[in-house]
Amino acid sequence: MKRTQARNRRRQLREINEIDRMERKLERTAMPKIRKQLNQIAREAIDAYATGGRIGAEFAIEGGRQRIGETLEAVYKTTIKKTEKLLKELYPKDKAKVEQVRRELERNFRKQAEKAAEQISRSTKNQVKKIDEKDIPFDEKQKDIKKKLTSNGRRAQLISEVEIGSVTAEGRDKVSRKIYEKATQKQWVTTRDSKVRDSHQHAEGQIVGIKENFVLRGRRSERTPYPRYRGLSAANRCNCRCRMIYL
C-alpha cells in the first residue's frame, strides 16, 4: 500500500513539473500582449488626467477594460488548448475525461476574463485616486501618475502568471479528480526551500478530505481546495510553486 502511494506521489509530481514548464512558456508569450495593452491604457489615462483630472483618467481606464478582457480571453483560449494537449499526453488512457475537463474550462473562461479585466481596471483607478488625493501640486501628481502607470513590466508578468496559473491549476484539479477518483484525501506539498511564503509553509504536509479545503494561515487566513485557486488573494496566488497530490 505504501509503495503504491509513493509511486502515485512521484507520478503526480512529475506531471505537475510538466505543467509548470508549459506555464512558464505560456507566460513568456502572454506577457508582451498584456504589457502592450496596459501601456496603451496608461498613456490614454495620463493624457486624460492632464486635461480632465481624475474623472478623465478613470473614464480612459474604463474604456480600456474591454481591450484587456479581450486580451485575457485570447490568453485563456491558448492556455486551455495547451493544457488539454499536455493532459492528453500525461493521461493517454483518459482522453475522454480530459476532453470533458476542457469543455468545463471553456464554459467559464469568458466570465473569468471579464472579472480579471474588472479587477485590473479597479486597481488602476485606485492607483490614480491615491496620487490624486495627495496634497501636492498638479504637475507633481501628473509625474507620479505617469511613473506609476508606465512601470507595467512587472505588473504584466504578475497578471500573466496569475491568470495562466489559475487556468492550468483548475484544469489539472478537474482531471485529477476524475483520474484519481478512488482517492479519499489530498495533501499540500511545497517546494521546501527558503522562498516558500510562511502561509504556504504552514500548509506543508497538510492532509484534508477530498472535498475539504486547505487552510493557509497568515495575517488573514484563507481556505482553498488547491494551490493557485482563483478565489485566493493575490498574496497567496502570485509566484506560488506549491502542488497538491491525491492519496
C-alpha positions in Angstrom: 0.0 0.0 0.0 2.8 2.4 1.0 4.7 1.6 -2.2 1.7 2.3 -4.3 1.2 5.6 -2.6 4.8 6.6 -3.1 4.7 5.6 -6.8 1.5 7.7 -7.3 3.1 10.6 -5.5 6.2 10.5 -7.7 4.0 10.3 -10.8 1.8 13.2 -9.8 4.9 15.4 -9.0 6.4 14.6 -12.5 3.1 15.6 -14.1 3.0 18.8 -12.2 6.5 19.6 -13.3 5.5 19.2 -16.9 2.5 21.5 -16.4 4.8 24.1 -14.7 7.2 24.1 -17.7 4.2 24.7 -20.0 3.0 27.5 -17.8 6.4 29.3 -18.0 6.3 29.2 -21.8 2.8 30.5 -21.9 3.6 33.3 -19.6 6.5 34.4 -21.8 4.1 34.5 -24.7 1.3 36.3 -22.9 3.4 38.9 -21.1 4.1 41.2 -24.1 0.4 41.2 -25.2 -0.7 42.1 -21.7 2.0 44.7 -21.3 1.1 46.3 -24.6 -2.5 46.8 -23.5 -1.5 48.1 -20.1 0.9 50.6 -21.6 -1.7 51.8 -24.1 -4.3 52.3 -21.3 -1.6 54.0 -19.2 -0.8 56.5 -22.0 -4.5 57.2 -22.5 -5.1 57.7 -18.8 -2.1 60.0 -18.4 -3.3 62.2 -21.3 -6.8 62.2 -20.0 -5.7 63.2 -16.5 -3.8 66.2 -17.9 -7.0 67.6 -19.4 -9.8 66.2 -17.3 -8.2 65.3 -14.0 -9.1 62.1 -12.1 -12.6 61.8 -13.8 -11.0 61.9 -17.2 -8.3 59.3 -16.3 -11.0 57.0 -14.8 -13.0 57.3 -18.0 -10.0 56.4 -20.1 -9.2 53.4 -17.9 -12.8 52.2 -18.1 -12.6 52.4 -21.9 -9.6 50.1 -21.9 -11.2 47.5 -19.8 -12.8 45.7 -22.8 -9.5 45.5 -24.6 -7.8 43.9 -21.5 -10.7 41.5 -21.3 -10.3 40.5 -25.0 -6.5 40.1 -24.5 -7.1 37.9 -21.4 -9.8 35.9 -23.3 -7.3 35.1 -26.0 -4.7 34.1 -23.4 -7.3 31.8 -21.7 -8.1 30.1 -25.1 -4.5 29.4 -25.7 -3.9 28.2 -22.1 -6.9 25.8 -22.3 -5.8 24.4 -25.6 -2.2 23.8 -24.4 -3.4 22.4 -21.1 -5.7 19.9 -22.9 -2.9 18.8 -25.2 -0.5 18.2 -22.3 -3.1 16.4 -20.2 -3.8 14.1 -23.1 -0.1 13.3 -23.3 0.1 12.7 -19.5 -3.1 10.6 -19.3 -3.3 8.8 -22.7 -5.9 6.3 -21.3 -8.2 9.0 -20.1 -8.6 11.3 -23.1 -12.4 11.3 -22.7 -12.1 12.7 -19.2 -9.6 15.3 -20.4 -12.0 16.4 -23.2 -14.7 16.7 -20.6 -12.5 18.9 -18.5 -11.7 21.1 -21.5 -15.4 21.7 -22.0 -15.8 22.6 -18.3 -13.0 25.1 -18.5 -14.3 26.7 -21.7 -17.7 27.2 -20.2 -16.4 29.8 -17.8 -13.4 31.4 -19.5 -15.2 34.5 -20.8 -16.6 35.3 -17.4 -13.2 34.9 -15.9 -11.6 37.2 -18.4 -14.3 39.9 -17.7 -13.8 39.5 -14.0 -10.0 39.8 -14.3 -10.3 42.8 -16.5 -12.6 44.5 -14.0 -10.0 43.8 -11.2 -7.2 45.3 -13.3 -9.3 48.4 -14.1 -10.3 48.9 -10.5 -6.7 48.6 -9.2 -5.5 51.1 -11.9 -8.2 53.6 -10.9 -7.2 53.2 -7.2 -3.6 54.0 -8.1 -4.7 57.2 -9.8 -7.0 58.0 -6.9 -4.3 57.7 -4.2 -2.0 60.0 -6.1 -4.7 62.5 -7.0 -5.7 62.8 -3.3 -2.1 63.8 -2.3 -1.6 67.4 -1.1 0.9 68.2 -3.8 0.9 70.4 -6.9 -1.0 69.2 -10.0 2.2 68.8 -12.1 3.8 66.6 -9.5 0.6 64.5 -9.4 1.0 64.1 -13.2 4.6 62.9 -12.9 3.7 60.5 -10.1 0.8 59.0 -12.1 3.0 58.7 -15.2 5.7 56.9 -13.2 3.2 54.6 -11.5 1.2 53.6 -14.6 4.1 53.2 -17.0 6.1 50.8 -14.8 4.0 47.9 -16.2 6.6 45.3 -17.0 6.4 43.6 -13.6 2.7 44.1 -13.4 2.2 42.4 -16.8 4.4 39.5 -15.6 2.3 39.0 -12.4 -1.0 39.3 -14.3 0.0 36.7 -16.9 1.4 34.4 -14.3 -1.6 34.6 -12.0 -4.2 34.2 -14.8 -2.4 31.4 -16.6 -1.6 29.6 -13.4 -5.2 29.7 -12.3 -6.5 28.2 -15.5 -3.9 25.4 -15.6 -4.4 24.7 -11.8 -8.1 24.4 -12.3 -7.7 22.1 -15.3 -5.3 19.8 -13.5 -7.5 19.7 -10.5 -10.6 18.7 -12.5 -8.9 16.0 -14.5 -7.0 14.6 -11.4 -10.3 14.3 -9.5 -11.6 12.2 -12.4 -8.5 10.1 -12.8 -7.8 9.6 -9.1 -11.5 9.2 -8.3 -10.8 6.5 -5.7 -8.7 8.9 -3.6 -10.3 10.0 -0.3 -7.7 12.6 0.7 -5.3 15.2 -0.7 -2.1 16.7 0.5 -0.4 20.1 0.2 3.2 19.9 -1.0 5.6 22.9 -1.1 9.0 23.1 -2.9 10.6 23.0 0.6 13.0 25.8 0.0 13.7 29.3 1.6 11.4 31.0 -0.9 8.2 29.4 0.3 6.0 32.0 2.0 5.0 31.5 5.6 1.3 30.8 5.0 2.2 28.0 2.5 5.0 26.7 4.7 2.3 26.2 7.4 0.3 24.1 4.9 3.2 21.8 4.0 2.1 18.2 4.5 -1.4 19.2 5.4 -3.9 16.4 4.6 -7.6 17.0 4.2 -10.6 15.2 2.9 -11.1 15.1 -0.9 -13.9 17.7 -0.7 -12.4 19.8 2.1 -10.2 22.9 1.8 -6.7 23.5 2.9 -6.1 26.3 5.5 -3.4 29.0 4.7 -2.7 30.9 7.9 -1.3 34.4 7.8 -2.5 38.0 8.5 -5.8 36.8 7.0 -6.4 33.1 6.9 -7.7 31.7 3.7 -9.2 28.4 2.6 -8.6 26.8 -0.8 -9.3 23.5 -2.5 -5.9 23.5 -4.3 -2.8 25.8 -4.9 -3.3 28.9 -7.1 -7.1 28.7 -6.7 -8.8 31.6 -8.4 -10.6 32.6 -5.2 -7.4 33.2 -3.3 -5.9 36.7 -2.8 -3.0 37.8 -5.0 -0.7 37.4 -2.0 -1.4 33.6 -2.0 -1.5 33.2 -5.7 1.4 35.1 -7.2 4.5 33.1 -7.7 3.0 30.1 -6.0 5.0 26.9 -6.7 3.1 24.5 -4.4 1.5 21.3 -5.5 -1.3 19.1 -4.4 -1.3 15.3 -4.6 -4.1 12.8 -4.1 -3.9 10.0 -1.6 
